[in-house]
Amino acid sequence: MTNMPQKHVSLLCLFIPDIVVLPLILFEAFVVVSGIEISKNVKQDIFFEIVEPESLRYTFKVRPAQDFGVYFNEPLQNVGLVISEPHHGCSAPINKLELKNNVILVERGGCSFLTKCIQGEHVGALAVIVADSDIKNDEQYIEMIDDNTQRNCSIPAMFLLGKDGYMIRQRLEAHGLSRAIINIPVNITMVPLQQQKQPPWLIW
C-alpha cells in the first residue's frame, strides 16, 4: 500500500464504503424477507406429557400460536386433555361441562385457529390444542396465525401433529375414554434424549 500512487489510494478509500455497505443492505433485505428479523418474537415449541392412560404415556411437542393467545402462567399438572364434540371446535361444544378447567383437543379445519381458541375460552377451557386434520402428518408443524378479525383469545393455543392427534384419539376411544391426563408444559431441556419417552411413531 505504501507504494501505491496517491490517486489510487483515494479511489480505493472512496469505494471501500460501498463494498462494505452493499452486503449489509442485502443482508438486511434478506432478514426482512425471510422473517429472521422477527424471530426473536417467535414463540418456542413446548412439550406436554400424558400421564394416563398408560398406553399414551409419552412426551409430545406442540407449537404455540404465533400472534394470538397467551403463554402459560404456570405449569398445569394432572389436568384433562378432553376431546371436543364436535371435533372441529368451531361451534359451541356439546360437552362443554367436560371441557371446563381442562385442555381441549380439537381438529384443524372448518374455521380459523383463532375461532377454535375463542370457543374454548368461552367454555372455560385452560388451553386449546389443535391437531392437524392430516392424520399422516408426522413432521410438518403449521404456524397458527390470527384471522384478521381484530379478535383475541386469552388462553394458550397450540398446534399438534396430525399423527399425534390421531393416535391420541384412537387410543382413548379404544379404552372408552374421552380424556387423557396431562402435564403441560414440561421442561425436557435437561432430560437425555433416550429418556424423553417420545411417541414411537415419531422422530423429533
Disulfide bonds with the S-S distance in Angstrom:
Cys90-Cys111 2.14
Cys117-Cys153 2.00
